[in-house]
Amino acid sequence: MTAGETRARLDELRRAATLVYVDDVEAPAVDATDAHHLRHTLRLGPSETVVACDGLGSWRACRLAAPVTSPASGTGVRRRRGDKHGPSETAGSVLEPLEPVGPILCDARPDQPVTVAFAITKGDRPEWTVQKLTELGVDEIVPLVTARTIVRLGPEELQRRAGRLRRVAREAGSQCRRTHLPAVHEPTSFALALTRLPRSAQLAEPGGEALCPTTTAVLVGPEGGWDPAELACGLGTLDLGPTVLRADTAALVAAVLLGAQRAEQLRRAAGQ
């Protein structure tokens, strides 16, 4: 795809009133929650463009169709149990179709995907962190449970927390027009994360090195810092600047550094 074609696609995404995630871009439909958001929160009419996207790179321009009069009427498309998009997990909920007005376009997944793993903090800060990492274009988001993590979660709470963080990423992706949703992992132990991340990953640590050109993943510790055993895991360290950062701020700085390095490397590869 040429630079001009890329800009044209970005312009089309930005001009749309919003982006919604659907299960099937061939026959796009939204659930009752999304339909209510489009009609009553955003107050969109039938003449306004909505982008329907599957979160995997395929998307098309659509318009709102005539509203479904009542879920009891049995009209509409029914959601399958287990579909990955949408806030509802209830099987058989009625979906409202969208009217396609453009062809299906497919965006390739970004080369050199970047990952940020961050230690879970108290309260709703992990949700804020996932929201911002999604907006910044991070491809994989890994909430970490480290030796000094204060928050401890049981198995059921781990699944509930992961579901909530994925919904946050979905909402953020809609706002920032991401055609590829990030992969948001369940909260993961530091030891398990080490087995899944590339050995070129770096630990955010004051006094560390600069970002290595081959680094595509950064791990950010908790407010109390890394445990000595974690620092001795064999990964390189990364200095995020001269000030003491909150854990969630450090995750965003890591994302900006990774994204800027990727963009520059891709520009050089394209000869720009």
C-alpha positions in Angstrom: 0.0 0.0 0.0 1.4 3.4 -0.9 1.7 6.3 1.5 -1.2 8.1 -0.3 -3.5 5.1 0.1 -2.6 4.8 3.7 -3.5 8.4 4.3 -6.8 8.0 2.4 -7.8 5.1 4.6 -6.9 7.0 7.8 -8.9 10.0 6.6 -11.9 7.7 6.0 -11.6 6.3 9.5 -11.3 9.7 11.0 -14.2 11.2 9.1 -16.6 8.4 10.3 -18.8 9.3 13.3 -17.4 6.4 15.2 -16.1 2.8 14.9 -17.9 -0.2 16.2 -16.7 -3.8 16.5 -18.7 -6.5 15.0 -18.4 -10.3 14.6 -18.8 -10.3 10.8 -18.0 -7.4 8.4 -19.8 -9.3 5.6 -23.1 -8.8 7.5 -22.3 -6.2 10.2 -24.7 -5.9 13.2 -24.4 -4.4 16.6 -26.0 -5.5 19.9 -28.6 -3.5 21.8 -26.0 -1.8 24.0 -24.0 -0.5 21.0 -27.2 0.4 19.1 -28.4 2.5 22.0 -24.9 4.2 22.2 -25.1 5.0 18.5 -28.6 6.3 18.5 -29.1 7.9 21.9 -25.6 8.8 23.2 -24.0 9.9 20.0 -27.4 10.7 18.5 -26.4 9.4 15.0 -28.9 9.5 12.2 -29.2 7.3 9.1 -27.1 9.7 7.0 -23.9 9.4 9.1 -21.2 7.0 8.5 -20.2 4.3 11.0 -17.2 2.1 10.5 -17.9 -1.6 11.3 -14.7 -3.5 12.1 -13.9 -7.0 13.2 -10.9 -6.0 15.3 -8.7 -8.2 13.1 -8.0 -5.6 10.4 -11.2 -5.9 8.2 -13.6 -2.9 8.1 -16.1 -1.1 6.0 -18.2 2.0 6.0 -21.8 1.5 7.1 -24.9 3.4 8.1 -27.5 2.7 10.7 -30.4 0.7 9.3 -34.0 1.0 10.5 -34.1 0.3 14.2 -35.4 -3.0 15.5 -38.8 -2.2 17.1 -38.6 -4.7 20.0 -36.3 -7.6 21.0 -39.4 -9.6 21.6 -40.3 -9.3 18.0 -37.6 -11.9 17.1 -36.2 -9.7 14.3 -32.5 -9.1 13.9 -29.5 -11.4 14.0 -28.8 -13.4 17.1 -25.4 -13.4 18.9 -23.6 -16.7 19.2 -22.4 -17.7 22.6 -18.6 -17.1 22.8 -18.3 -14.3 20.2 -15.4 -12.2 21.2 -16.7 -8.7 20.6 -19.4 -6.8 22.3 -20.2 -6.3 26.0 -22.9 -9.0 26.2 -22.1 -12.6 26.8 -25.7 -13.7 26.6 -26.5 -16.2 24.0 -29.4 -15.3 21.7 -29.4 -11.5 22.3 -30.8 -9.6 19.3 -28.4 -7.8 17.1 -29.3 -4.8 15.0 -28.0 -4.8 11.4 -25.9 -2.0 9.9 -26.3 -1.0 6.2 -23.0 -1.4 4.3 -22.2 1.5 2.1 -18.6 0.7 1.2 -16.4 -2.3 0.3 -14.6 -4.4 2.8 -11.0 -3.1 3.4 -8.3 -5.1 5.1 -5.4 -3.5 7.0 -2.3 -5.6 7.6 -1.3 -6.1 11.2 1.6 -3.8 12.0 5.1 -5.1 11.4 7.2 -5.4 14.5 4.4 -5.7 17.1 5.2 -4.1 20.4 4.4 -5.4 23.9 4.1 -3.6 27.2 3.8 -5.7 30.4 3.0 -3.7 33.5 2.6 -4.5 37.2 -1.0 -4.4 38.4 -1.7 -1.5 40.8 -4.6 -0.8 43.1 -7.9 0.7 42.2 -8.9 1.5 38.6 -5.4 2.5 37.4 -4.9 -0.8 35.4 -8.0 0.1 33.4 -6.7 3.6 32.7 -3.3 2.1 31.7 -4.9 -0.4 29.3 -7.0 2.4 27.8 -4.0 4.5 27.1 -1.8 1.7 25.9 -4.5 0.8 23.4 -4.7 4.5 22.2 -0.9 4.5 21.8 -1.0 1.4 19.4 0.5 -1.3 21.7 -0.2 -4.7 20.2 0.1 -6.9 23.3 -0.8 -5.8 26.8 0.3 -8.0 29.7 -0.8 -7.2 33.3 1.9 -8.5 35.6 1.8 -10.0 39.1 5.3 -9.4 40.5 7.0 -10.1 43.8 6.1 -6.6 45.1 2.6 -6.4 43.6 0.2 -5.5 46.3 -2.9 -6.7 44.5 -3.4 -10.4 44.8 -6.1 -12.1 42.7 -7.8 -15.5 42.9 -8.6 -17.5 39.8 -12.1 -16.2 39.4 -11.0 -12.6 39.9 -8.2 -13.1 37.4 -10.8 -14.0 34.7 -13.2 -11.2 35.7 -10.4 -8.6 35.7 -9.1 -9.8 32.2 -12.7 -9.5 30.8 -13.0 -6.0 32.2 -9.6 -4.9 30.7 -10.5 -6.3 27.3 -13.8 -4.3 27.3 -11.7 -1.2 28.2 -9.4 -1.9 25.3 -12.4 -2.4 23.0 -13.9 0.9 24.0 -10.6 2.7 23.6 -10.0 1.0 20.2 -13.4 2.3 19.0 -12.6 5.8 20.1 -9.1 5.9 18.5 -10.2 4.0 15.3 -8.0 0.9 15.7 -8.8 -1.7 13.2 -6.6 -4.2 15.0 -7.5 -4.6 18.7 -4.6 -5.3 21.0 -4.3 -8.7 22.7 -5.0 -8.2 26.4 -3.7 -11.1 28.4 -4.9 -12.4 31.8 -2.9 -11.1 34.7 0.3 -13.1 34.5 3.1 -14.0 36.9 6.5 -12.5 36.2 8.0 -15.9 35.8 5.4 -17.0 33.2 5.8 -13.7 31.3 9.5 -14.3 31.0 8.8 -17.6 29.1 6.4 -15.8 26.7 8.3 -12.6 25.9 11.3 -12.2 23.6 14.7 -12.3 25.3 15.3 -8.9 23.8 12.7 -7.4 26.2 13.9 -4.8 28.7 13.0 -4.1 32.3 12.1 -0.5 33.0 14.6 0.5 35.7 16.2 3.9 36.7 19.8 4.1 35.6 19.2 1.5 32.9 20.3 1.6 29.3 18.7 3.2 26.3 16.1 1.4 24.3 17.8 -1.3 22.2 17.0 -1.2 18.5 15.9 -4.9 18.7 13.6 -4.4 21.7 9.9 -4.9 21.0 8.8 -5.5 24.6 9.2 -3.6 27.9 8.3 -4.7 31.4 7.3 -2.1 34.0 7.4 -3.0 37.7 5.3 -1.9 40.6 5.5 1.3 42.7 8.0 -0.4 45.0 10.3 -1.4 42.1 11.6 -4.8 41.0 12.6 -7.5 43.5 16.3 -8.2 43.3 15.6 -11.7 41.9 13.5 -10.2 39.2 16.3 -7.8 38.2 18.6 -10.7 38.0 16.4 -12.5 35.5 18.9 -11.9 32.6 16.9 -9.2 30.7 18.5 -5.8 30.0 17.2 -2.7 31.7 15.7 0.5 30.3 16.0 4.0 31.7 12.7 6.0 31.2 14.1 9.4 32.2 15.5 11.4 35.1 12.3 11.6 37.2 10.6 9.1 39.4 7.5 7.9 37.5 4.3 6.3 38.8 4.0 2.7 37.5 1.1 3.6 35.1 3.0 6.6 33.7 6.1 4.5 33.2 4.0 2.0 31.1 2.9 4.9 28.8 6.5 6.2 28.4 7.6 2.7 27.5 4.8 2.5 24.9 5.7 5.9 23.4 9.4 4.8 23.1 8.5 1.5 21.5 6.0 3.1 19.1 8.4 5.8 18.0 11.2 3.4 17.4 9.0 1.1 15.3 7.7 4.0 13.3 11.2 5.2 12.6 12.5 1.8 11.6 9.5 1.3 9.3 10.1 4.6 7.6 13.8 3.7 7.1 12.8 0.3 5.6 10.4 2.1 3.2 13.2 4.5 2.1 11.3 7.6 3.3 
